[in-house]
Amino acid sequence: MKAMILAAGRGERMRPLTDALPKPLLVVQGKPLIVHHLEALARAGVRDVVINIAWLGARIRAALGDGGDWGLRIAYSEEGDAAFETGGGIHRALPLLGCAPFLVVNGDVWTDFDFGQLALEADADAHLVLVPNPPQHPRGDFTLAAGRIGEEAAPGAQRFTYSGIGKYRPEFFAGCEPGRFPLLPLLRRAIAAGRLAGHLYAGRWQDIGTPERLAAINAGLPVK
């Protein structure tokens, strides 16, 4: 199985930290954030990893090389000076990811999720890992019922946040044209077809979205 780490974003909310260092290379608990992902993917049995790069991408290449330090083979999907957003970035990398379902993880989340446990149902085009809503995103993104993800919640129904971790079939991107586009319209297309699965993960997960959150995690404090 192959995996993709999304690492092309500018990290505007993390400035000034990301003015000279791409966000995936920020140090969390003693090592670069993206290294936590590489180690976890290697433990899960992944051997081929695709990383998309744009902003300060040469720094990521220099830090990670070919992935041999982690027993991995890393390929880089170049996006030039401007990132293609999540949908466009994954679509651009499809030739490197092959014909089988693949894992995707955002390069700016910190988690102890076991990637080896992420399955993809035969009747789904993607499976998303949802998490309880963090303080900065109290409304959440999606509903979850009987292993299927939706958007419309009945009064009082609970919504959850997309963790940035998922497993996708290449067919999920059928009909897409090369270029810059978001992932959400494709997720909504899969929801409408009843082909978006998911589950709730209650373990450690944090969105490293601001310098304050990064400092809190490194200090062992609650993240607000």
C-alpha positions as a Markdown table, in Angstrom:
| # | Residue | x | y | z |
|---|---|---|---|---|
| 1 | Met | 0.0 | 0.0 | 0.0 |
| 2 | Lys | 1.2 | 3.5 | -0.8 |
| 3 | Ala | 0.6 | 6.7 | 1.1 |
| 4 | Met | 0.6 | 10.4 | 0.4 |
| 5 | Ile | 1.5 | 13.2 | 2.8 |
| 6 | Leu | 0.1 | 16.6 | 2.0 |
| 7 | Ala | 3.0 | 19.0 | 2.5 |
| 8 | Ala | 2.6 | 21.8 | -0.1 |
| 9 | Gly | 0.7 | 24.4 | 1.8 |
| 10 | Arg | 2.2 | 27.9 | 2.7 |
| 11 | Gly | 1.1 | 27.7 | 6.4 |
| 12 | Glu | -0.1 | 31.2 | 6.5 |
| 13 | Arg | -1.5 | 30.9 | 10.1 |
| 14 | Met | 1.9 | 29.6 | 11.3 |
| 15 | Arg | 3.8 | 32.7 | 10.2 |
| 16 | Pro | 6.4 | 33.9 | 11.0 |
| 17 | Leu | 7.5 | 30.4 | 11.8 |
| 18 | Thr | 6.8 | 29.2 | 8.2 |
| 19 | Asp | 8.4 | 32.2 | 6.5 |
| 20 | Ala | 11.7 | 30.3 | 6.3 |
| 21 | Leu | 10.6 | 26.7 | 7.2 |
| 22 | Pro | 7.8 | 24.7 | 5.7 |
| 23 | Lys | 5.2 | 23.7 | 8.2 |
| 24 | Pro | 5.8 | 19.9 | 8.0 |
| 25 | Leu | 9.4 | 20.5 | 9.2 |
| 26 | Leu | 8.3 | 22.4 | 12.4 |
| 27 | Val | 9.5 | 20.4 | 15.4 |
| 28 | Val | 6.9 | 18.7 | 17.5 |
| 29 | Gln | 7.9 | 16.7 | 20.6 |
| 30 | Gly | 11.6 | 16.6 | 19.5 |
| 31 | Lys | 11.4 | 15.9 | 15.8 |
| 32 | Pro | 9.9 | 17.4 | 12.6 |
| 33 | Leu | 6.2 | 16.9 | 12.3 |
| 34 | Ile | 6.5 | 15.0 | 9.0 |
| 35 | Val | 8.9 | 12.6 | 10.5 |
| 36 | His | 6.3 | 11.5 | 13.0 |
| 37 | His | 4.1 | 10.5 | 10.0 |
| 38 | Leu | 7.0 | 8.7 | 8.2 |
| 39 | Glu | 7.7 | 6.7 | 11.3 |
| 40 | Ala | 4.1 | 5.8 | 11.7 |
| 41 | Leu | 3.6 | 4.8 | 8.1 |
| 42 | Ala | 6.7 | 2.6 | 8.2 |
| 43 | Arg | 5.3 | 0.9 | 11.3 |
| 44 | Ala | 2.1 | 0.3 | 9.5 |
| 45 | Gly | 3.9 | -1.5 | 6.7 |
| 46 | Val | 3.8 | 1.3 | 4.1 |
| 47 | Arg | 7.0 | 1.3 | 1.9 |
| 48 | Asp | 6.2 | 3.9 | -0.8 |
| 49 | Val | 5.3 | 7.5 | 0.2 |
| 50 | Val | 4.4 | 10.4 | -2.1 |
| 51 | Ile | 4.9 | 13.9 | -0.7 |
| 52 | Asn | 3.6 | 16.9 | -2.6 |
| 53 | Ile | 5.7 | 20.0 | -2.3 |
| 54 | Ala | 5.4 | 23.7 | -3.2 |
| 55 | Trp | 6.3 | 26.3 | -0.7 |
| 56 | Leu | 10.0 | 25.8 | 0.4 |
| 57 | Gly | 9.8 | 22.3 | -1.1 |
| 58 | Ala | 13.5 | 22.1 | -1.5 |
| 59 | Arg | 13.9 | 22.2 | 2.2 |
| 60 | Ile | 11.6 | 19.2 | 2.6 |
| 61 | Arg | 13.6 | 17.3 | -0.1 |
| 62 | Ala | 16.9 | 18.1 | 1.7 |
| 63 | Ala | 15.6 | 17.0 | 5.1 |
| 64 | Leu | 14.0 | 13.7 | 4.0 |
| 65 | Gly | 15.9 | 12.6 | 0.9 |
| 66 | Asp | 14.8 | 9.3 | -0.6 |
| 67 | Gly | 13.2 | 8.1 | 2.6 |
| 68 | Gly | 15.9 | 5.4 | 3.2 |
| 69 | Asp | 16.4 | 6.6 | 6.8 |
| 70 | Trp | 12.9 | 5.2 | 7.6 |
| 71 | Gly | 12.9 | 2.2 | 5.4 |
| 72 | Leu | 10.7 | 4.0 | 2.9 |
| 73 | Arg | 10.9 | 5.1 | -0.7 |
| 74 | Ile | 9.8 | 8.7 | -1.1 |
| 75 | Ala | 8.7 | 10.3 | -4.4 |
| 76 | Tyr | 7.9 | 14.0 | -4.6 |
| 77 | Ser | 5.0 | 15.5 | -6.5 |
| 78 | Glu | 6.1 | 19.0 | -7.5 |
| 79 | Glu | 3.4 | 21.8 | -7.6 |
| 80 | Gly | 5.6 | 24.8 | -8.5 |
| 81 | Asp | 5.2 | 28.1 | -6.7 |
| 82 | Ala | 1.6 | 27.7 | -5.6 |
| 83 | Ala | 0.0 | 24.7 | -4.0 |
| 84 | Phe | -2.9 | 22.9 | -5.9 |
| 85 | Glu | -5.1 | 22.6 | -2.8 |
| 86 | Thr | -6.0 | 19.2 | -1.4 |
| 87 | Gly | -8.0 | 17.9 | -4.3 |
| 88 | Gly | -5.8 | 19.2 | -7.0 |
| 89 | Gly | -2.7 | 18.0 | -5.2 |
| 90 | Ile | -3.8 | 14.5 | -4.8 |
| 91 | His | -5.1 | 14.3 | -8.4 |
| 92 | Arg | -1.7 | 15.5 | -9.6 |
| 93 | Ala | 0.0 | 12.8 | -7.7 |
| 94 | Leu | -2.2 | 9.9 | -8.9 |
| 95 | Pro | 0.4 | 8.7 | -11.5 |
| 96 | Leu | 2.8 | 8.2 | -8.5 |
| 97 | Leu | 0.2 | 6.5 | -6.3 |
| 98 | Gly | -0.8 | 3.8 | -8.7 |
| 99 | Cys | -4.1 | 1.9 | -9.2 |
| 100 | Ala | -4.7 | 0.6 | -5.7 |
| 101 | Pro | -6.3 | 2.4 | -2.8 |
| 102 | Phe | -3.9 | 4.7 | -1.0 |
| 103 | Leu | -3.6 | 6.5 | 2.4 |
| 104 | Val | -3.6 | 10.3 | 2.6 |
| 105 | Val | -2.5 | 12.3 | 5.7 |
| 106 | Asn | -2.3 | 16.0 | 6.1 |
| 107 | Gly | 1.2 | 17.1 | 6.9 |
| 108 | Asp | 0.1 | 19.5 | 9.6 |
| 109 | Val | -1.7 | 17.1 | 12.0 |
| 110 | Trp | -0.1 | 15.3 | 15.0 |
| 111 | Thr | -1.6 | 12.0 | 16.0 |
| 112 | Asp | -1.0 | 8.5 | 17.3 |
| 113 | Phe | -3.4 | 7.0 | 14.9 |
| 114 | Asp | -2.4 | 3.5 | 13.6 |
| 115 | Phe | -2.4 | 3.8 | 9.8 |
| 116 | Gly | -2.3 | 0.0 | 9.6 |
| 117 | Gln | -5.9 | -0.2 | 10.9 |
| 118 | Leu | -7.4 | 2.0 | 8.2 |
| 119 | Ala | -9.6 | -0.2 | 6.0 |
| 120 | Leu | -11.7 | 0.7 | 2.9 |
| 121 | Glu | -15.0 | -0.9 | 2.4 |
| 122 | Ala | -15.7 | -2.6 | -0.9 |
| 123 | Asp | -18.7 | -0.4 | -1.6 |
| 124 | Ala | -17.0 | 2.9 | -0.7 |
| 125 | Asp | -14.7 | 5.1 | -2.7 |
| 126 | Ala | -13.1 | 6.7 | 0.3 |
| 127 | His | -12.9 | 6.2 | 4.1 |
| 128 | Leu | -12.3 | 9.2 | 6.3 |
| 129 | Val | -11.1 | 9.2 | 9.9 |
| 130 | Leu | -13.2 | 11.6 | 12.0 |
| 131 | Val | -12.3 | 13.1 | 15.4 |
| 132 | Pro | -14.2 | 14.9 | 18.2 |
| 133 | Asn | -14.4 | 18.6 | 17.4 |
| 134 | Pro | -11.5 | 20.6 | 18.6 |
| 135 | Pro | -12.0 | 24.0 | 20.3 |
| 136 | Gln | -11.2 | 25.9 | 17.1 |
| 137 | His | -13.7 | 24.0 | 15.1 |
| 138 | Pro | -16.7 | 23.4 | 17.3 |
| 139 | Arg | -19.3 | 22.8 | 14.6 |
| 140 | Gly | -17.4 | 20.0 | 12.9 |
| 141 | Asp | -17.6 | 18.9 | 9.3 |
| 142 | Phe | -19.7 | 15.7 | 8.9 |
| 143 | Thr | -22.2 | 13.4 | 10.5 |
| 144 | Leu | -21.6 | 9.7 | 11.0 |
| 145 | Ala | -24.2 | 7.0 | 11.0 |
| 146 | Ala | -23.7 | 3.2 | 10.6 |
| 147 | Gly | -20.2 | 3.8 | 9.2 |
| 148 | Arg | -21.4 | 6.3 | 6.5 |
| 149 | Ile | -20.5 | 9.9 | 6.4 |
| 150 | Gly | -23.1 | 12.6 | 5.7 |
| 151 | Glu | -23.6 | 16.4 | 6.0 |
| 152 | Glu | -27.2 | 16.9 | 7.0 |
| 153 | Ala | -27.7 | 16.4 | 10.7 |
| 154 | Ala | -31.0 | 15.8 | 12.4 |
| 155 | Pro | -31.7 | 18.3 | 15.2 |
| 156 | Gly | -29.4 | 17.4 | 18.1 |
| 157 | Ala | -27.3 | 15.0 | 16.0 |
| 158 | Gln | -23.6 | 15.2 | 16.6 |
| 159 | Arg | -21.1 | 16.3 | 14.0 |
| 160 | Phe | -17.4 | 15.5 | 13.9 |
| 161 | Thr | -14.3 | 16.9 | 12.3 |
| 162 | Tyr | -12.3 | 15.4 | 9.4 |
| 163 | Ser | -8.9 | 14.5 | 10.8 |
| 164 | Gly | -7.1 | 14.9 | 7.5 |
| 165 | Ile | -6.5 | 11.1 | 7.4 |
| 166 | Gly | -8.3 | 9.0 | 4.9 |
| 167 | Lys | -8.0 | 6.1 | 2.4 |
| 168 | Tyr | -9.0 | 6.7 | -1.2 |
| 169 | Arg | -9.5 | 4.8 | -4.4 |
| 170 | Pro | -8.1 | 6.5 | -7.5 |
| 171 | Glu | -11.7 | 6.3 | -8.9 |
| 172 | Phe | -12.7 | 8.8 | -6.3 |
| 173 | Phe | -11.1 | 11.4 | -8.6 |
| 174 | Ala | -12.8 | 10.3 | -11.8 |
| 175 | Gly | -13.7 | 13.1 | -14.1 |
| 176 | Cys | -11.3 | 15.6 | -12.5 |
| 177 | Glu | -9.2 | 17.9 | -14.6 |
| 178 | Pro | -5.6 | 18.8 | -13.7 |
| 179 | Gly | -5.3 | 22.0 | -11.8 |
| 180 | Arg | -6.0 | 23.6 | -8.5 |
| 181 | Phe | -9.2 | 22.5 | -6.7 |
| 182 | Pro | -10.5 | 21.6 | -3.2 |
| 183 | Leu | -11.4 | 18.2 | -1.9 |
| 184 | Leu | -14.8 | 19.1 | -0.4 |
| 185 | Pro | -16.9 | 18.9 | -3.7 |
| 186 | Leu | -15.6 | 15.4 | -4.3 |
| 187 | Leu | -16.4 | 14.4 | -0.8 |
| 188 | Arg | -20.0 | 15.7 | -1.3 |
| 189 | Arg | -20.2 | 13.8 | -4.6 |
| 190 | Ala | -19.3 | 10.6 | -2.7 |
| 191 | Ile | -21.8 | 11.4 | 0.1 |
| 192 | Ala | -24.6 | 11.8 | -2.5 |
| 193 | Ala | -23.7 | 8.5 | -4.0 |
| 194 | Gly | -23.6 | 6.8 | -0.6 |
| 195 | Arg | -19.9 | 5.9 | -1.1 |
| 196 | Leu | -18.2 | 7.8 | 1.6 |
| 197 | Ala | -17.4 | 5.7 | 4.7 |
| 198 | Gly | -15.8 | 6.6 | 7.9 |
| 199 | His | -15.2 | 6.1 | 11.6 |
| 200 | Leu | -14.6 | 8.1 | 14.7 |
| 201 | Tyr | -11.1 | 8.1 | 16.3 |
| 202 | Ala | -10.9 | 9.2 | 19.9 |
| 203 | Gly | -7.1 | 9.0 | 20.4 |
| 204 | Arg | -4.5 | 11.7 | 20.2 |
| 205 | Trp | -5.0 | 14.1 | 17.4 |
| 206 | Gln | -4.1 | 17.8 | 17.0 |
| 207 | Asp | -4.2 | 20.2 | 14.2 |
| 208 | Ile | -0.9 | 22.2 | 14.3 |
| 209 | Gly | -2.6 | 25.3 | 13.0 |
| 210 | Thr | -1.1 | 28.2 | 14.9 |
| 211 | Pro | 2.2 | 29.0 | 16.7 |
| 212 | Glu | 0.2 | 28.9 | 20.0 |
| 213 | Arg | -1.0 | 25.4 | 19.4 |
| 214 | Leu | 2.5 | 24.2 | 18.5 |
| 215 | Ala | 3.9 | 25.8 | 21.6 |
| 216 | Ala | 1.2 | 24.2 | 23.8 |
| 217 | Ile | 1.9 | 20.7 | 22.4 |
| 218 | Asn | 5.6 | 21.1 | 22.9 |
| 219 | Ala | 5.1 | 22.3 | 26.5 |
| 220 | Gly | 2.7 | 19.5 | 27.3 |
| 221 | Leu | -0.2 | 21.9 | 27.8 |
| 222 | Pro | -3.9 | 21.5 | 26.8 |
| 223 | Val | -4.4 | 22.9 | 23.3 |
| 224 | Lys | -7.0 | 25.6 | 22.9 |
